[in-house]
């Protein structure tokens, strides 16, 4: 499917956590089909397998594959849990930037930064608090441009500064944040150059 070709090419840059032998399913396709499954409402490894099983013939035809069955849920779990989060985030940022460039209006849009707690990410057994993530959202195109983890013993303020620096927000851009970011040292800080 031509619409997914750029994303598939980018997903090929994600390091594969599996050993070289026995790779029956190519990583970019496993990742793309997992993304499609989650977008359609699947919220478990078994749900991803069910999605692939239900749509296998269409996926085979659209992507030129000959999968006889979906990967086992244990294989999906092993692959997804073994991924490098930073490499995957870099791919998503490149993809989001490409989509943003293609769909953004000529006039400058605004970017909204907001933090969220990930539901179900706490671990009482290991005494770990719920994970928090800060997202950058392009309001003109409704694309999420990037995410950054909020450190467990921290808050959104340092995470927002890191995210803005990594995105290379140009001077004069409109950025909206929660009231907690209305501090003199943040609002007066000069724009930071984009990281390479």
N, C-alpha and C positions, 0 to 999 in steps of 0.2 A: 504494500500500500504506500503510494508516493507520499501521502501526508505524514507518515511516520518515519520516512527514510532519514531525515536529519536527526531525529531523536535516536533512532537505532544506531546511526553512525557515532553519535556522542556516547551512547551507552556502551559501545565497544571499547571506549577508553577506560571504563571502570575495571580495576584489577579483579580477576576471577579468583575467588578463594579456594577453588577446587584444585585437586591434582590434575596433571595433564591427561592421564589415562582415564578412560571411562566417562568422558564428557559427552553424553548422548544429546543433551539439550544445550544450545548455545546461550551464553549468558545474556547478551542483549535481548534476545527474544523472551527469555524467562523474566527479565526485569520489566520489559514492556508489557507483557501479559499480566504480570503481577500488578503493575500500575493500573492497567485497564480494569482489572478485577476490583481493586480497592476503590477506584473512582465509581464503579457501578454498585458499590455497597458491601463488598466482601470485607470482612474484618478478622479473618483467621487464615492460617495456612491451608486448612481444608477447604475454605471458601474459595481461595485462589485456584486450587486444584479443580473444584467443581466448575468454576467459571471456564477454565481451560477445557475441561471435558465437554461441557455443554456446547462451547463454540469452536471446538477443535477443527472440524471440517472447514468452517469459514476462515479460521486463522491459518490453516494449512494453505488454502486457496489464495488468500490475500497476501501471504508472506512467502509463498513458494516453499513451504515446508512439507515434510512427510511424517509428522509425529503420529504414531499409532495409538498413543495414549498420553495423557498428561503426566508430568513428573509426580512422584509420590509426595505427599505433604511433608514427609521428613526431608526429602531432597530440597524442596522449596525453603523449608526452615533453615537447613544447613547453608544454603546459598545466601539467603537474605541476612541471616545473623552473622555470616562471615564477611560481609561487605565492609569496605572502608567508608565510613560515613562522610569523611572529608572529600573523598573522590566522587562520591555520589552527589553531594551538595554542589561540587564544582560543575558537574554535568548539568544539574538542574538550573544552576545560575546561568550557564552558557545558553541553555535552551530558552529560559525565560527572557534573557536579553535579546536573543534572536527574534522571539515572538513579539516582544515589546517594540523593537525597532521596526518590524513589519506592520504593526497595527496601531502604533501611537499616532495621535493627531499631530499636525505640524506645530501647533502651539504647545508650550511647555505644560505638562501635566504636573500633578502633585504625587507625592509618595507618603503613605501613611505607615507608621511603625506602631506595632502593637504586640504586646506579650500575652501569651496564653499558657495555661497549665495543661499538660497532656493528660487526658482522662485515663485512669487506670495505670499510670506509670509509677505510682508509689509502690514501695515494697516494705511492708511492715515487718516482715521476717528479718530483713537485713537492715532495718531502721533507716531506709532511704526515702527521702521526701519525693513528692511527685516532680517529674521533670518539667522545666519551663523553657519555652522557646520564644524568640522575638522574630517577627516576620516583617518584611518590607513589602508593601502592597501598592502597586501602581493604580491610582484611582481612575485614570482615564481609560485604561484597557482592562481593568479587573484581573491583572496577572499578579501572582505572588512572585516577586523578583528574587528573594533570598530568605534564608532562615539563619539564625545563630542561636546556639544554646546559651541559656542564662545559667551562670555558675550557681551551684547549690547554696552557697553562703553569700550570694550577691543579689543584685536586682537588675532592672532593665537599663539603668543609666549607663554603666560601662558597656553593656552589650549593645546599646544603641550607638554609642560612639564608635565601637568596632565595626558594626554593620554599615554605618554611613561611610566610614573610611574605606571599607572593602568595596562598596558599590561605587565609590568615586562620584558622589553627588556634586554636580556643578554648582558654582556660586550663583545665587539668585533662585535656586530651585525651591519649591514650596514643599516643606516636610512637616507633617502633622504628627504629634506625639501626645501621650497622656500628660496630665498636669504635673506629674512627678518630675518631668524633664524641664520644667520652667525654673531653672536656676541660672544665675548670672554667668557662671563659668562655662555652662553649656551653650547658652544662647549667643554668647559673644565670641565663642571660639571660631577661628577662621576655618574655612573649608579645607579638608585634608585631601591630598592627592590620592588618586586611585592606586591600589597596590598592583604590581605587575602580575 
